[in-house]
Amino acid sequence: MGYESQLSEINEVVVQTVIPYGLDILGAIIIFIVGWVVAGWVSKRIYKACTESVKVDQTLTPLIAKIVKYVILFATLLAVLSQFGFETTSLVALLGAAGLAIGFALQGTLSNVASGVMLLTFRPFEVGNFVNIGGTLGIVDEIGLFLTKMHTLDNVFLIMPNSRIWGNEILNYSKNETRRVDLVFSISYSDDIDKAMQLVKDELSNEKRVLKEPEPLIAVGSLGDSSVDLMVRPWTLSADWWMTQLDLTKKIKQRFDKEGITIPFPQRDVHLSGTENGKDAS
């Protein structure tokens, strides 16, 4: 009878305790898995929809997708905890208090968040822009609340904290539609300046990427120690700026060579005083 009594008590415990909690645990696991899958699926769908939409700024697309995913995951967490009988309202208040304490401990991180909000609000640059941030050159790939992802011109992955970006000088080379190309060509003092300037003008006219308006500037910029320096200032689209500068430098140099315009090496005349007929006067 004693053995049967113990077995009956164990069965009663299992029925009253283990089975209900086991069902709660199983339900919580199912809710968590479903919530995780739904969060990922919805986030990807929203990202794709925002990418294809012309009304949504591509700078905000990754941020919107992540916010939606985190909101769904937070709702999933509340549903899992409610499965075990937790009061969700008390939990929200507890999380708020914990968030406040964590906020004081992570002031640097919050600084990044504040800077990220400023970047997304004032838009000094967007995804795809070529920028110079405090001397660091790169192309923007993604702007988040904490970090901004970029890649350099030699395709090196770069992550920069938003607080460093917002507190630094930002040069955006892609913001304006057009840019000016600044070139300097040195010719000999014995060369015909007007001829050289006309040759430069011809090459600028032949280059399709050079804009007619604003009109290119061709002028004598300075008189150097061994050369006359021509200042050449054409305008082009920002996307064409780099290759236009490289091609014009090559074409104008080749045109000068063909027409006999020389680009002199640095030279200096030295006059010695106190000599007579090549011998020391003393």
Buried (B, 14 or more C-beta within 10 A) or exposed (E): EEEEEEEEEEEEEEEEEEEEEEEBEEBBEEBBEEBBEBBEEBBEEBBEEBEEEEEBBBBBBBBBBBBBBEEBBBBBBBBBBBBEEEEEEEBEEEBEEEEEEEEEEEEEBBBBBBBBEBBBEEBBBBBEBBBBBEEBBBBBBBBBBBBBBBEEEEEEEBEBBBBBBBEEEBBBBBBEEBBEBEBBBBBBEEBEEEBBBEBBEBBBEEBEBBBEEEEBEBEEBEEEEEBBBBBBBBBBBBBBBBEBBEBBBEBBBEBBEEBEBBEBEEEEEEEEEEEEEEEEEE
